[in-house]
């Protein structure tokens, strides 16, 4: 039984294409994303992983980090390296916006919670009037 290679004008299941294009880590994750309604083809939400896509279709994919906008160029033959997968689509995703860094994004421990830092321990020792053992 020989498997034919997809032609440039042929159609392919959306879950397989998402997997081959490296949009999803596995085909089952691609199926879950489609069933959950996170994928639109040409402006219409689809919920069937068996939906067929062809060259020229526009895919809007809602990802946790950002939304992807892809134009299908070719059907996939296999899940290959990124360079090979990149040829399957044209990326129209708008660039990420740079957010200014704020101090609130850093991991900040509430004062007095947990084990004290060295600086806090020295401040406590000064407050209590305990002797400085390193001054010898």
RABEL-V230800 format. One line per field, one symbol per residue. psi: psi as a letter, one per 20 degrees, with the letter a starting at -180 (. if undefined). burial: I if it has 24 or more other ideal C-beta (glycine too) atoms within 12 Angstrom, else O. A space follows every 50 residues. Layout:
psi->???
burial->???
This chain:
psi->oqpqpqrhjrrqqhhgghghjkhqhrhhhggghghikjppokippqjpij ppqrpiqppoporhgrpqoqppgqqqhrnarghghhiirpojpqqqpppq pqhiiqoppppipapqrhghhhhgghgikqqoiii.
burial->OOOOOIOOOOOIIIIIIIIIIIIIOOIOOIIOIIOOOIIIIOOOOIOOIO IOIIIOIIIIIOOOOOOIIIOIIIIIOOOOOOOOIOOIIOIOOOOOOOOO OOOOOOOOOOOOOOOOOOOOOOOOOOOOOOOOOOOO
